[in-house]
């Protein structure tokens, strides 16, 4: 009689998104496997994306963040989940993990655990800049961090009173979420960002409305500076100024927590990411890695990337489990799609920004549109700003960004799907999206991007970007504002002459000589004017996104007519 095959012994290091996804998927695939999850923290399977909202009081019950417990995971999946247990080292030859468990009373014990398959999902650690006094600053990565920050808000002021002020170092997605929630708790919040605008992954004109919304709410934003030192109640900035800071939070990014992998001799790249193949297998065939600590492939250029996103971690954990049991599974390159809520605004992006694409040496075509989230004649329609970045020539979609109070999320999701499917920018015009007046328009915002991209990429209507305007004017081009006189008087680009597209045919002889740049509110009337003028033999370009895009960065511009200008 043949003896049964021994049960597969699997150890998972890290009990949040990637690790728990791998462990539970593995149980569904292999009922006999011995699965042990090691988590050095107090909690497993918690909603770390909800932490800022718990601090802000939006999520009132702390237990709502705890999606599973060791007991519930044991009961449903038969998984041995050990919290307060840290993997100290890996002996790859013996296939053992040396672990230390800390009991609630502080006593510790160490042991060796054998494995047939090892999964590393340790996540990432917050980067804390080495400045004087930074030891009092807090981070926000797990439930313990959220508890500490909530306590600091409640008692961090003078003499144990509630905190009155907060500094958030870093204006990325987590920093902005934290700032908003501290503001929601009534603190005077200052956000400090070393880059020249908030949400650095976005392009400047798309981030500008976010900075404006923060300022309107009373949140102070300081860009182009960093923290030089922290005292008990203040932060001294690198420009010599100081800001109040009863509470200080560092949110300047994370680094892969790859110490265990590096010390075990696994391949790690120069940024600390654990190198894996398409099955998430490391340089040791018995060890897999997933989540924030593992290197991904970027979808746009195929280059190695470090992307800390929950949906990617969950998906790759599933790939790990399939690979362990021999099922065909491969991780696909990551597009990097993300969203953040900011004081009623939805701010989302997918793929590459224009800045990143140009830095990579790509010839890009850019489209800005400012449509409503649903039919304008149906009550409650609200305007959004969308930006599409495509590769000139091929039309390949490189990325998109969106800002607005409603409907941004689903448009960016559609474009992310289009990138995955390999659609070109003009292909977006042929997508069939749901339409009824309360939900969308006959020409959906994504459709509009595709239509404008087709006009641009085909050369039908030459365009110019807001950041190229000054150079063009310096080279001799004239700006013609083709909106109504009333719109023009409310604000216009300095030096622009005003000739409305309505009736322009009767005023062609009043146009300035030389190259022309036409500008309207959002680009639509500019397109009409450009097509008219091109067919009258004029050299003309349409200012992409119009006044709405230009003024997002430059402000209100000039108001009132200027002497000698054509009306």
Helices and strands as residue ranges (DSSP letters): E 9-13, H 17-29, E 34-39, G 48-50, H 51-55, G 62-65, H 70-77, E 80-83, E 85-91, E 96-102, E 108-114, E 117-120, E 124-126, G 134-136, H 143-155, G 158-160, E 165-169, H 173-184, E 188-193, H 204-216, E 220-223, E 227-230, E 234-237, E 242-244, E 247-250, E 254-256, H 259-263, E 287-289, E 296-297, E 304-305, H 310-325, E 337-342, E 345-351, H 354-359, E 364-369, E 384-391, E 397-404, H 408-421, G 426-430, H 445-457, E 463-464, G 466-468, H 469-474, E 478-481, H 485-490, E 497-498, G 504-510, E 516-519, H 524-534, E 540-543, H 546-554
